[in-house]
Amino acid sequence: MIGLGFREHGGLDRVELVEVPDNEPAAGEVRIRLRAAAFNRLDRFVLAGIPGVPIERPHVLGSDGAGVVDAIGPGVNDLAVGDRVLLNPGLWDATCPACVAGLECLCRDYRIVGEHTQGTATESIVLPRRNVHRIPSSLTWEQAAAAPLVFQTAWRAIRTVGAVAPGETVAIIGAGGGVSTAAIQVARQAGARVVVVGRSLDKADACRRLGAEEVLLLTEEKPLDRTLWEWSGKRGIDLIFDSVGSPTVPRSVRSVARGGRLVVIGATAGPLVQIDLRTLFWRQASIRGSTMATSHEFDAVLAELVAGRLAAVVDRVFDWSDGRAALARMDAPDLFGKVVLRTPG
Ligand SMILES: [Zn+2]
């Protein structure tokens, strides 16, 4: 079958249609004929090459997807051919102590579809039964494909790792990407006061519609720490959700309230930072990393999506033939939400 991916690491010019083998589901596995895939920042890192992560080539991109069950392996009795499903892109071994304790995203063998395995921008994919979730027809293919990675990331980072409480302030650093559109909703639903900080106010109304109380503009004169310090009445922010990395994390540290938490879920603009530890101990603040979510957290997110209380923001849907343009769209200054690809299934 064909997939959208690459033979050699590099930039967007390396993206092409590649041939990968068809797969049959083994015991405990399910094959999904994909209807839609969605891209994440991760896909661009996979394309460029991630140090220490060997990637089989040719490689198919895409971690998120939704479609129809079209083959079932032995031992799977609770799904039927034709069921509408979405997939959880987190892969775990289900046997290590973390998995047994229900902390699957801390699995010693944790992997992500499309990074450590072939991805979803193709005709079909075989996954363990535990990664496949039935969805109602009220969720469109595009919404179903757009939600899983960013919403589970935002949910665990804000609710579990960030331990947000009603009435607390949450700052989302950066507006526009899929994960920030998910984080605004998750934080607001948890009863937090949400402030978004970005480099343009073009998306301010859209952020407010998702639940942001305020959208603040960053400038040369008023960088992140000064902006948040002023907005919070010199109190600082209870929980800061940062996926940007080196340009923002040192200023995020200076912006936390006493007892505040900085949760780092990515480093899209660079991984190395220098921070002032005196701020950390004096304010008794913490910095924690978070990635993906447990299966319990995933189930909670899915219930919210099915009920319509959370919804993926779809920036644009691209046809299968426009795969490279879909990946390029993630660089567009006016990006707001997820980039979705209609798959050939
Ligand atoms: Zn495990």
Residues whose N, C-alpha, C, O or C-beta is under 5 A from the ligand:
A	BS01	ZN	W92 D93 A94 T95 C96 C99 C107 R108 D109
